[in-house]
Amino acid sequence: MNDFSPEYVKFFRQSSPYIHAHHGKTFVITLGGEALAHENLTNIINDIALLSSLGVRMVLVYGARPQIESRLKEKGLKSAYYQNRRITDKQSLECVMDAVGNLRALIESLLSSSLVNSPMQGASIRVVSGNFVTAKPLGVLDGKDFQHTGEVRRIDDKAIHQLLDNNYIVLLPCLGLSPTGEVFNIEVEELATHTAIHLKAEKLILFGRHGGITSEDGQLISQLSPATAKQYLDKLGQKDDQLHLARLLSSSINACLGGVERAQMVNFQEDGSLLLELFTRDGRGTMVSHDRYEEIRTATIEDVTGILELIKPMEKAGVLRRRSRKELEREISLFRVIDLDGTIIGCAAIHPFSGEKTAELACLVVHPEYRRNQRGDSLLEAIVEQAKQQKFEQVFVLTTQTIHWFMERGFKEVDAKALPPEKRRQYNVKRQSKILALAI
């Protein structure tokens, strides 16, 4: 009996390109103290172990903010902050070191014991920690002495790379040592950012309370450029939730500006968010990156297979006329495509007619799973803009099932006599296609 659902098979097939792409890459993963205290931690650790088995080189950077707060409270000590950074005196430092040490043991034990009765049973996960971070004191700011609160001075990237080459997961606590042997408390997001930059990591992954940045209407934004992310950062307020998000977003921006390809925020409360973010096209969080994760561009010969796969269901349903590979290869320069992280999810073509001021909009298709965020409108706008640049005065479309969609966007029904002579001769009366035109 087959125990695998169609959804599982589909997910596995879609994830295959990402499995290949992530193999051998270096990821820096940030786990704050809240994530380490959450009931979903075991699932997160299992997913991290899975990534390791797939050949991902990983550095785990972890914090301990709530655990430190708990220890301070137990000792009757008060937390001191200035500009949202902890002032770490000698007594506080003891609580920091105690919390960090306990969390290190917790993570190491989970990476071992959680493999039993899990998808990773039988796997051998090797974890190592050490004095890889050299720190310096933050010093005195506005008359406030931060004492044992520090900042990163140097990352021993050579030693870390050697361990990663030998298939170790490297564990970095939010602590750094000075050349004189002093211990300093470092913000976990700052340490993770510096580590990702120094290691030239492909990804910085930050677990937070939420999946990332949302738009004004509450929709999760899947991708931002550093410049756009900065605009969102400037709008965040001083509430605890917003300060938490600001730290993650600031870290993401700084990492990208420092040369990290992509920084991705995911929700530590959602089971599987890490895998969904890394192995699906839509992801599960917000990614900050320089590259254009999704773009509309002119098609190339390499896109022929992707376009054929996209339009095949529409051809079988009789919505589109059939196009052979040779025909598509011949006309590929007429197509625009929506490229989502290397996958073609939409296409449209503009066909000119010799000596005419009108052109045909053809083969406008968006994959069923991505018919949101006005992708069809974006393709239409790109084609109309292309027609304007080529000095056409009108575009027309022949359609049997999307008449109202085009009419809602300014197209008007016209007679076959309005078609260019060449197209009029090709017009298939049996299809009874409606002819719609848009003046531009």
C-alpha positions as CSV (number, residue, x, y, z in Angstrom):
1,M,0.0,0.0,0.0
2,N,1.3,3.5,-0.9
3,D,1.6,5.6,2.3
4,F,2.7,8.7,0.4
5,S,0.1,11.4,-0.3
6,P,0.2,13.3,-3.6
7,E,1.1,16.5,-1.6
8,Y,4.2,14.7,-0.2
9,V,5.3,13.6,-3.7
10,K,4.7,17.1,-5.1
11,F,6.7,18.7,-2.3
12,F,9.5,16.3,-2.6
13,R,9.8,16.9,-6.4
14,Q,9.6,20.7,-6.0
15,S,12.3,20.6,-3.3
16,S,14.8,18.6,-5.4
17,P,16.4,21.6,-7.1
18,Y,16.9,23.3,-3.7
19,I,18.4,20.1,-2.2
20,H,21.0,20.3,-4.9
21,A,21.5,24.0,-4.6
22,H,22.0,24.0,-0.8
23,H,24.5,21.1,-0.8
24,G,27.9,22.3,0.3
25,K,26.7,25.8,1.1
26,T,27.4,27.5,4.4
27,F,24.4,28.6,6.5
28,V,24.5,30.6,9.7
29,I,21.4,29.9,11.8
30,T,20.4,32.2,14.7
31,L,18.5,30.8,17.6
32,G,17.5,33.3,20.2
33,G,16.7,32.4,23.8
34,E,12.9,32.5,23.1
35,A,13.3,29.9,20.4
36,L,15.4,27.7,22.7
37,A,12.6,27.9,25.3
38,H,9.8,27.1,22.9
39,E,8.1,23.7,22.7
40,N,8.9,23.6,18.9
41,L,12.6,23.4,19.6
42,T,12.9,19.7,19.2
43,N,11.4,20.0,15.7
44,I,13.7,22.8,14.8
45,I,16.7,20.7,15.9
46,N,15.5,17.7,13.9
47,D,15.2,20.0,10.8
48,I,18.7,21.3,11.4
49,A,20.0,17.7,11.6
50,L,18.2,17.0,8.4
51,L,20.0,19.9,6.7
52,S,23.3,18.6,8.0
53,S,22.6,15.2,6.4
54,L,21.9,16.9,3.1
55,G,25.4,18.4,3.1
56,V,24.6,21.9,4.4
57,R,27.5,23.4,6.4
58,M,26.0,25.0,9.5
59,V,27.0,27.4,12.2
60,L,24.4,27.7,15.0
61,V,24.6,31.0,16.9
62,Y,22.4,31.1,20.0
63,G,21.3,33.7,22.5
64,A,19.9,33.5,26.0
65,R,18.0,36.7,26.8
66,P,14.9,35.2,28.7
67,Q,17.1,32.6,30.4
68,I,19.4,35.4,31.7
69,E,16.4,37.4,32.9
70,S,15.2,34.3,34.8
71,R,18.5,33.9,36.6
72,L,18.8,37.6,37.4
73,K,15.3,37.4,38.9
74,E,16.2,34.3,41.0
75,K,19.2,36.2,42.5
76,G,17.1,39.3,43.1
77,L,19.1,41.3,40.6
78,K,17.6,43.9,38.2
79,S,18.2,44.0,34.5
80,A,19.8,47.2,33.3
81,Y,19.4,48.3,29.7
82,Y,20.3,51.4,27.7
83,Q,19.3,51.9,24.0
84,N,17.9,48.4,24.2
85,R,21.2,46.8,25.0
86,R,21.9,45.0,28.3
87,I,24.5,46.6,30.7
88,T,26.4,43.5,31.9
89,D,28.0,44.0,35.3
90,K,30.0,41.3,37.1
91,Q,27.0,39.8,38.9
92,S,25.0,39.8,35.6
93,L,27.9,38.2,33.8
94,E,27.7,35.2,36.1
95,C,24.0,34.8,35.2
96,V,24.9,35.2,31.5
97,M,27.6,32.5,31.6
98,D,25.4,30.1,33.6
99,A,22.5,30.5,31.1
100,V,24.7,30.2,28.1
101,G,26.5,27.1,29.4
102,N,23.2,25.3,30.2
103,L,21.8,26.1,26.7
104,R,24.9,24.8,25.1
105,A,24.4,21.4,26.9
106,L,20.7,21.5,25.9
107,I,21.5,22.0,22.2
108,E,24.2,19.4,22.1
109,S,22.0,16.8,23.8
110,L,19.0,17.5,21.5
111,L,21.2,17.1,18.4
112,S,22.0,13.7,19.8
113,S,18.9,12.4,21.6
114,S,16.3,13.9,19.3
115,L,17.6,11.7,16.5
116,V,16.1,8.6,18.2
117,N,12.6,7.8,16.7
118,S,13.0,10.7,14.3
119,P,13.6,10.8,10.5
120,M,17.3,11.1,11.4
121,Q,17.6,8.0,13.5
122,G,21.0,6.4,13.0
123,A,22.6,9.6,11.8
124,S,25.8,10.8,13.5
125,I,25.7,14.6,14.2
126,R,29.0,16.0,15.5
127,V,28.9,19.4,17.3
128,V,31.8,21.5,18.4
129,S,32.1,24.8,20.2
130,G,35.2,26.8,21.2
131,N,36.9,30.2,21.5
132,F,36.2,31.3,17.9
133,V,35.0,34.8,18.8
134,T,37.3,37.6,20.0
135,A,35.4,40.5,21.6
136,K,36.1,43.9,22.8
137,P,34.2,46.1,25.3
138,L,31.4,48.2,24.0
139,G,32.7,50.8,26.4
140,V,31.0,54.0,27.7
141,L,28.1,55.4,25.6
142,D,26.4,58.7,26.7
143,G,28.0,58.3,30.2
144,K,26.7,54.7,30.5
145,D,29.4,52.1,31.2
146,F,28.4,48.8,29.5
147,Q,31.1,46.9,31.5
148,H,31.0,43.3,30.3
149,T,28.8,44.0,27.3
150,G,30.9,43.7,24.2
151,E,31.0,43.6,20.5
152,V,32.7,41.4,17.9
153,R,36.4,42.2,17.3
154,R,37.3,39.1,15.2
155,I,35.9,35.8,14.0
156,D,38.3,32.9,13.6
157,D,36.8,32.0,10.2
158,K,39.8,29.8,9.2
159,A,39.2,27.4,12.2
160,I,35.5,27.4,11.7
161,H,35.8,26.5,8.0
162,Q,38.2,23.7,8.9
163,L,35.5,22.2,11.2
164,L,32.8,22.7,8.6
165,D,35.0,20.9,6.1
166,N,35.1,18.0,8.4
167,N,31.3,17.8,8.7
168,Y,31.0,19.4,12.2
169,I,28.1,21.7,13.2
170,V,29.8,24.7,14.9
171,L,28.0,26.1,17.9
172,L,28.7,29.7,18.8
173,P,27.2,31.2,22.1
174,C,26.5,34.9,22.5
175,L,29.9,35.3,24.3
176,G,33.3,36.5,23.2
177,L,36.7,36.5,24.8
178,S,39.2,39.3,24.9
179,P,43.0,38.7,24.4
180,T,43.3,39.4,28.1
181,G,40.9,36.6,29.0
182,E,37.8,38.7,29.8
183,V,34.4,37.4,28.9
184,F,31.9,39.7,27.1
185,N,28.2,39.4,26.5
186,I,27.4,40.0,22.8
187,E,24.0,40.5,21.1
188,V,23.2,37.3,19.3
189,E,22.0,39.0,16.2
190,E,25.2,41.0,16.0
191,L,27.3,37.9,16.4
192,A,25.4,36.0,13.8
193,T,25.7,38.9,11.3
194,H,29.5,39.2,11.8
195,T,29.9,35.4,11.6
196,A,27.9,35.1,8.3
197,I,29.9,38.0,6.8
198,H,33.3,36.7,7.9
199,L,32.5,33.1,6.7
200,K,31.1,34.5,3.4
201,A,28.0,32.4,4.1
202,E,25.4,31.9,1.5
203,K,22.6,32.4,4.0
204,L,21.9,33.9,7.4
205,I,18.7,32.4,8.9
206,L,17.1,34.1,11.9
207,F,14.4,32.5,13.9
208,G,12.0,35.0,15.4
209,R,8.5,35.3,16.9
210,H,7.0,35.9,13.5
211,G,7.6,34.8,10.0
212,G,8.9,38.2,8.9
213,I,7.7,41.5,7.6
214,T,4.0,42.1,6.8
215,S,2.4,44.7,4.5
216,E,-0.2,47.2,5.6
217,D,-3.0,44.7,4.8
218,G,-1.3,42.0,6.9
219,Q,0.2,39.9,4.1
220,L,3.6,38.4,4.6
221,I,6.2,39.9,2.3
222,S,8.4,37.2,0.9
223,Q,11.3,39.2,-0.4
224,L,12.8,42.6,0.1
225,S,15.9,44.4,-1.1
226,P,18.1,45.9,1.6
227,A,17.0,49.4,0.6
228,T,13.3,48.5,0.9
229,A,13.9,46.6,4.1
230,K,15.5,49.7,5.6
231,Q,12.3,51.7,4.9
232,Y,10.3,49.1,6.8
233,L,12.9,49.2,9.6
234,D,12.6,52.9,10.0
235,K,8.8,52.5,10.5
236,L,9.1,50.1,13.4
237,G,8.3,51.4,16.8
238,Q,9.6,50.8,20.4
239,K,7.2,48.1,21.5
240,D,8.8,44.8,22.5
241,D,7.5,42.9,19.5
242,Q,8.7,45.6,17.1
243,L,12.1,45.9,18.8
244,H,12.5,42.1,18.4
245,L,11.6,42.4,14.7
246,A,13.9,45.4,14.3
247,R,16.9,43.4,15.6
248,L,16.2,40.6,13.1
249,L,15.6,43.0,10.2
250,S,18.6,45.1,11.0
251,S,20.8,42.0,11.1
252,S,19.4,40.9,7.7
253,I,20.1,44.2,6.1
254,N,23.7,44.4,7.5
255,A,24.4,40.8,6.4
256,C,23.4,41.5,2.8
257,L,25.3,44.7,2.7
258,G,28.3,42.8,4.0
259,G,28.2,40.3,1.2
260,V,25.9,37.5,2.4
261,E,23.7,36.4,-0.5
262,R,20.4,36.0,1.4
263,A,19.2,36.6,4.9
264,Q,15.9,34.9,5.8
265,M,13.6,35.3,8.8
266,V,11.4,32.4,9.9
267,N,9.0,31.7,12.7
268,F,10.3,29.5,15.5
269,Q,6.7,28.7,16.6
270,E,5.7,27.1,13.3
271,D,6.7,23.5,12.9
272,G,8.6,23.0,9.6
273,S,9.0,26.7,8.9
274,L,12.8,26.3,8.2
275,L,12.2,23.5,5.7
276,L,9.3,25.3,4.0
277,E,11.5,28.5,3.7
278,L,14.4,26.6,2.2
279,F,12.7,24.0,0.0
280,T,9.7,25.7,-1.5
281,R,9.5,28.5,-4.1
282,D,7.1,30.7,-2.0
283,G,9.1,30.1,1.3
284,R,7.6,30.7,4.7
285,G,9.2,34.0,5.9
286,T,10.8,37.2,4.7
287,M,14.0,37.1,2.7
288,V,16.3,40.1,2.3
289,S,18.6,39.8,-0.7
290,H,20.2,41.8,-3.5
291,D,19.2,39.4,-6.2
292,R,15.9,39.6,-8.0
293,Y,14.1,36.6,-6.5
294,E,11.1,37.2,-8.8
295,E,11.3,39.2,-12.0
296,I,9.6,39.7,-15.4
297,R,12.2,39.4,-18.2
298,T,12.6,38.6,-21.8
299,A,12.6,34.9,-22.5
300,T,15.7,33.0,-23.7
301,I,16.1,29.7,-25.4
302,E,16.8,28.1,-22.0
303,D,13.2,28.9,-21.0
304,V,11.6,26.9,-23.7
305,T,11.1,23.7,-21.6
306,G,9.7,25.8,-18.7
307,I,7.2,27.5,-21.0
308,L,6.1,24.2,-22.6
309,E,5.4,22.7,-19.1
310,L,3.5,25.9,-18.1
311,I,1.2,26.0,-21.1
312,K,0.7,22.2,-21.6
313,P,-2.4,22.0,-19.2
314,M,-4.0,25.0,-20.9
315,E,-3.4,23.4,-24.3
316,K,-5.0,20.1,-23.2
317,A,-8.0,22.0,-21.9
318,G,-8.4,23.7,-25.2
319,V,-7.8,27.2,-23.8
320,L,-4.7,27.7,-25.8
321,R,-3.8,26.4,-29.3
322,R,-1.0,23.9,-29.3
323,R,2.5,25.1,-29.9
324,S,5.4,22.8,-30.9
325,R,8.8,23.1,-29.4
326,K,10.2,24.2,-32.8
327,E,7.6,26.9,-33.0
328,L,8.3,28.1,-29.5
329,E,12.1,28.1,-30.1
330,R,11.5,30.2,-33.3
331,E,9.4,32.7,-31.5
332,I,11.1,32.7,-28.1
333,S,12.3,36.3,-28.4
334,L,8.7,37.5,-28.5
335,F,8.0,36.1,-25.0
336,R,8.2,37.7,-21.6
337,V,8.3,35.3,-18.6
338,I,7.9,35.6,-14.8
339,D,11.0,33.9,-13.3
340,L,10.5,32.9,-9.7
341,D,13.9,31.8,-8.3
342,G,14.7,29.9,-11.6
343,T,11.3,28.5,-12.2
344,I,9.0,29.9,-15.0
345,I,5.6,30.6,-13.4
346,G,4.1,32.9,-16.1
347,C,4.5,33.9,-19.7
348,A,3.1,36.1,-22.4
349,A,4.0,36.9,-26.0
350,I,3.6,39.9,-28.4
351,H,3.3,39.1,-32.1
352,P,3.9,42.0,-34.5
353,F,2.5,42.1,-38.1
354,S,4.6,43.5,-40.9
355,G,3.5,47.0,-41.8
356,E,0.8,47.2,-39.2
357,K,0.4,49.4,-36.1
358,T,-1.3,46.6,-34.2
359,A,0.2,43.5,-32.4
360,E,-1.3,40.4,-30.9
361,L,-1.0,39.6,-27.2
362,A,-0.9,35.8,-27.0
363,C,-0.2,32.9,-24.6
364,L,-0.8,34.9,-21.4
365,V,-0.5,32.2,-18.7
366,V,0.2,32.2,-15.0
367,H,0.7,28.9,-13.1
368,P,-2.5,28.1,-11.1
369,E,-0.6,28.1,-7.8
370,Y,0.7,31.7,-8.4
371,R,-2.4,33.5,-9.6
372,R,-2.3,36.1,-6.9
373,N,-0.4,39.3,-6.2
374,Q,-1.7,40.5,-9.6
375,R,1.0,38.6,-11.6
376,G,-1.3,38.4,-14.6
377,D,-1.7,42.2,-14.5
378,S,2.1,42.6,-14.2
379,L,2.6,40.5,-17.3
380,L,0.0,42.4,-19.2
381,E,1.6,45.7,-18.2
382,A,5.0,44.4,-19.4
383,I,3.6,43.4,-22.8
384,V,1.7,46.7,-23.2
385,E,4.8,48.7,-22.3
386,Q,6.8,46.6,-24.8
387,A,4.2,47.4,-27.5
388,K,4.4,51.1,-26.7
389,Q,8.2,51.1,-27.1
390,Q,7.8,49.4,-30.5
391,K,5.4,52.2,-31.5
392,F,2.3,50.0,-31.8
393,E,-1.1,51.8,-31.4
394,Q,-3.2,48.8,-30.5
395,V,-2.9,45.3,-29.1
396,F,-5.5,42.6,-29.6
397,V,-6.1,39.2,-28.0
398,L,-8.1,36.2,-29.1
399,T,-9.7,34.4,-26.1
400,T,-12.5,31.8,-25.4
401,Q,-12.5,31.8,-21.6
402,T,-11.0,35.0,-20.2
403,I,-13.1,37.6,-21.9
404,H,-14.2,39.4,-18.8
405,W,-10.7,39.5,-17.3
406,F,-9.5,41.4,-20.3
407,M,-12.6,43.6,-20.5
408,E,-12.1,44.6,-16.9
409,R,-8.6,45.9,-17.9
410,G,-9.8,48.1,-20.7
411,F,-10.1,45.7,-23.7
412,K,-13.2,46.1,-25.9
413,E,-14.7,43.4,-28.2
414,V,-14.2,44.1,-31.9
415,D,-15.1,42.4,-35.2
416,A,-12.8,40.1,-37.1
417,K,-12.5,42.8,-39.7
418,A,-10.4,44.8,-37.2
419,L,-7.7,42.1,-37.4
420,P,-4.6,42.6,-39.6
421,P,-5.1,40.8,-43.0
422,E,-2.6,38.1,-42.1
423,K,-4.3,37.2,-38.8
424,R,-7.7,37.4,-40.4
425,R,-6.7,34.7,-42.8
426,Q,-5.4,32.5,-39.9
427,Y,-8.6,33.0,-37.8
428,N,-10.1,29.7,-36.8
429,V,-13.9,30.1,-37.0
430,K,-14.5,26.7,-35.3
431,R,-12.8,28.0,-32.1
432,Q,-15.2,30.9,-31.9
433,S,-12.6,33.0,-30.1
434,K,-13.7,36.5,-29.0
435,I,-11.5,39.3,-30.4
436,L,-10.7,42.0,-27.9
437,A,-8.6,45.1,-28.5
438,L,-6.9,47.7,-26.4
439,A,-5.8,51.1,-27.7
440,I,-2.4,52.2,-26.3
